[in-house]
């Protein structure tokens, strides 16, 4: 047995680990206060807003001009 095989998880162990973490997350969610939920929601909004305002338009500006040029060349 190699060192790597010693620490490799079987499929049953992976499923058991998933169930274990899922149960922990469910228990955590049941015990969070409204203030904690509000803090998490505001954090998500603070992270998502710049992505929506900066990254998405930058991607669109990179894609749309090429598409427009290709359509105009077809005409």
Secondary structure per residue as TSV (DSSP state, phi and psi in degrees):
chain	resnum	aa	ss	phi	psi
A	1	X	-	360.0	129.2
A	2	X	-	-84.2	167.8
A	3	X	H	-60.8	-37.1
A	4	X	H	-68.5	-40.7
A	5	X	H	-64.3	-29.7
A	6	X	H	-63.4	-34.9
A	7	X	H	-102.3	1.4
A	8	X	-	-73.2	134.4
A	9	X	-	-87.9	141.8
A	10	X	-	-78.5	169.0
A	11	X	H	-63.4	-36.7
A	12	X	H	-65.0	-39.2
A	13	X	H	-66.3	-38.0
A	14	X	H	-64.5	-44.6
A	15	X	H	-64.1	-40.2
A	16	X	H	-65.3	-40.8
A	17	X	H	-64.0	-40.4
A	18	X	H	-61.7	-45.2
A	19	X	H	-63.1	-39.3
A	20	X	H	-61.3	-50.1
A	21	X	H	-67.7	-36.3
A	22	X	H	-62.5	-41.4
A	23	X	H	-65.0	-38.4
A	24	X	H	-66.6	-42.1
A	25	X	H	-66.4	-41.9
A	26	X	H	-60.3	-43.1
A	27	X	H	-64.5	-39.3
A	28	X	H	-64.2	-44.4
A	29	X	H	-63.2	-35.0
A	30	X	H	-68.4	-24.5
A	31	X	T	-106.3	9.7
A	32	X	-	-82.7	140.7
A	33	X	-	-81.9	168.9
A	34	X	H	-64.1	-35.7
A	35	X	H	-63.8	-38.5
A	36	X	H	-66.7	-42.4
A	37	X	H	-61.6	-41.3
A	38	X	H	-64.5	-40.7
A	39	X	H	-63.8	-42.0
A	40	X	H	-66.5	-40.6
A	41	X	H	-64.9	-42.1
A	42	X	H	-67.2	-34.1
A	43	X	H	-64.2	-43.3
A	44	X	H	-62.3	-42.0
A	45	X	H	-65.3	-39.6
A	46	X	H	-64.1	-34.2
A	47	X	H	-79.7	-39.6
A	48	X	H	-74.6	-32.1
A	49	X	H	-60.6	-50.5
A	50	X	H	-63.3	-33.2
A	51	X	I	-64.1	-44.6
A	52	X	I	-68.6	-33.1
A	53	X	I	-89.0	-22.0
A	54	X	I	-115.9	-54.1
A	55	X	I	-70.6	-47.5
A	56	X	H	-63.0	-46.6
A	57	X	H	-62.1	-34.6
A	58	X	H	-64.3	-40.1
A	59	X	H	-65.1	-44.1
A	60	X	H	-63.5	-39.8
A	61	X	H	-64.9	-29.7
A	62	X	H	-75.8	-30.1
A	63	X	H	-91.5	-46.0
A	64	X	H	-61.8	-45.0
A	65	X	H	-58.5	-37.2
A	66	X	H	-66.5	-40.4
A	67	X	H	-65.3	-43.7
A	68	X	H	-63.3	-42.7
A	69	X	H	-61.8	-40.8
A	70	X	H	-66.3	-40.4
A	71	X	H	-65.8	-42.2
A	72	X	H	-65.8	-33.4
A	73	X	H	-69.1	-31.4
A	74	X	H	-70.3	-31.2
A	75	X	-	-76.2	360.0
